[in-house]
Amino acid sequence: MGELGFLGLDKPVEYGGQGGDYYTSLVLAEELVHAHCGGLGMGVAVQTDMTIPPILKFGTEEQKQQWAVPAIAGKRILCLGITEPDAGSDVAGIKTRAVRDASAGEYVINGSKTFITNGHRAHAIVLVTKTDPEAGYDGFTLFLVPMDSPGVIREKRLQKLGMHASDTALLAFQDVRVPDSAVLGQIGKGFYHIMWELQGERLIGAAGSVAGAQHVFDRTLAYAKERTAFGRPIGHFQAIRHKFAEMATKIETARQMVYTTAWRFQNGEYPVREITMAKLYAARIAVEVADECIQIHGGNGYMKEYGIERSWRDLRLNRIGAGSDEIMLEVIGRSYGL
């Protein structure tokens, strides 16, 4: 994908990208669903929409050349370290510490991260740490940590309900020393940096949810036109026909939410509320559609041979990853001053 330019469609030309707009990322997310492999799209999105963007926005020129350029070229794999065993959607609750050793001009990092996509393959991690536990939201700092650094331990490859093709790691950091130059962005501003990153992560996740729902819908529609019962295709029964009408309406609603929000995002706005709504609704609809498509397939939908159950398993993650439904509802509610 790097050789074909797909990892930098919307990235600046001077860093090896194609110089396209944000819509090119949406096209890539939509097309990757045709690989019949949710883990592929997720692993790629971590690279293109979750790790490269903060390096390009907050990184030094040296960091951009060291990590963003080879990542866009497909020569380096990146991962993002936010979630911990005791802190998932509550980003403010993370415990991984980075303590500065002034005499050496280094930071010493200790802690752990879990559910890290690309964690076993990555060459570097964008790592969220606490540098000042007493400073609240102003006590977080991001680091770019090479994964071959002494003390970085890839403890376990996690087994998941779906997305089996993407590696998901449990990582430990034991007295990992990184130079001051490994700080990504401003010291103490890591929480705000990662909140910025999460908006892009949620929007591309919403786009992937819509595309995934459309894909399983299309496959099921073809099945309903061929599968017969009581002497005619099952799609000709009103009960089934109405299921497709309902699903199509919900998919199109979610798509318009994503496209409208992406238009605002592309044109310089930062519509947190609308991104959150799009992510929440698209993820829910994708799972609902996949579940309904299993039902339409009947017993065949429960069989691995048809791949419909795999679509459900892969899409189910979207209601948890990048912020659970419950967190999305909280963000939306608070945006109204509640």
Secondary structure, DSSP 8 states (H G I E B T S, - for coil): -TTTTGGGTTS-GGGT-----THHHHHHHHHHGGGS-HHHHHHHHIIIIIIHHHHHHH--HHHIIIIIHHHHTTSS-EEEE--BTTBSS-GGG---EEEEETTTTEEEEEEEEEEEETTTT-SEEEEEEES-TTSGGGGEEEEEEETTSTTEEEEEE---SS-TTS-EEEEEEEEEEEEGGGEES-TTBHHHHHHHHHHHHHHHHHHHHHHHHHHHHHHHHHHHHH-EETTEEGGGSHHHHHHHHHHHHHHHHHHHHHHHHHHHHHTT---HHHHHHHHHHHHHHHHHHHHHHHHHHGGGGGSGGGSHHHHHHHHHGGGTTTS-HHHHHHHHHHHTT-
